Amino acid sequence: MQLKPPGIITFLISIILTVTVLISKFFGAEIPFLQNNEFWALLFAQLLLVIACLSPDL
C-alpha cells in the first residue's frame, strides 16, 4: 500500500476544521455546531486526512 498526498480540497477542509476546533477550544469561541463536540470534529478532520492519504480517489 502506497501513500499519496491528499487532494487540495480535502486538505483544506481538514485544516479549516482543525483550526476552527482549536480556536473554539483554546480561545472560547462559541461555534454552534462545535459546542461540546470538539473531540469528534477534530477526530473527523484527522481521519479525513488519513483516509485521503490512503485512498487513490480523494
C-alpha positions as semicolon CSV with decimal commas, in nm:
position;residue;x (nm);y (nm);z (nm)
1;M;0,000;0,000;0,000
2;Q;0,145;0,333;-0,103
3;L;0,062;0,669;0,046
4;K;-0,016;0,967;-0,171
5;P;-0,071;1,332;-0,088
6;P;-0,437;1,427;-0,035
7;G;-0,620;1,649;-0,279
8;I;-0,615;2,023;-0,214
9;I;-0,987;2,040;-0,131
10;T;-0,963;1,753;0,119
11;F;-0,653;1,904;0,274
12;L;-0,815;2,247;0,309
13;I;-1,133;2,103;0,464
14;S;-0,926;1,913;0,718
15;I;-0,707;2,214;0,804
16;I;-1,001;2,456;0,831
17;L;-1,193;2,218;1,058
18;T;-0,886;2,157;1,276
19;V;-0,811;2,529;1,314
20;T;-1,178;2,601;1,390
21;V;-1,181;2,339;1,666
22;L;-0,858;2,472;1,816
23;I;-0,989;2,829;1,815
24;S;-1,311;2,713;1,975
25;K;-1,131;2,514;2,244
26;F;-0,846;2,746;2,340
27;F;-0,996;3,091;2,281
28;G;-1,352;3,017;2,393
29;A;-1,522;3,099;2,064
30;E;-1,880;2,973;2,064
31;I;-1,941;2,794;1,736
32;P;-2,289;2,636;1,734
33;F;-2,215;2,303;1,565
34;L;-1,893;2,251;1,764
35;Q;-2,007;2,318;2,119
36;N;-1,937;2,006;2,327
37;N;-1,831;1,819;2,012
38;E;-1,473;1,941;1,973
39;F;-1,323;1,596;2,012
40;W;-1,543;1,440;1,744
41;A;-1,487;1,725;1,499
42;L;-1,110;1,704;1,545
43;L;-1,119;1,326;1,510
44;F;-1,324;1,360;1,189
45;A;-1,080;1,613;1,044
46;Q;-0,779;1,394;1,112
47;L;-0,947;1,074;0,991
48;L;-1,046;1,256;0,672
49;L;-0,683;1,345;0,617
50;V;-0,562;0,989;0,685
51;I;-0,825;0,835;0,457
52;A;-0,735;1,083;0,184
53;C;-0,373;0,975;0,206
54;L;-0,467;0,609;0,179
55;S;-0,735;0,636;-0,088
56;P;-0,638;0,690;-0,453
57;D;-0,950;0,898;-0,528
58;L;-0,965;1,166;-0,259
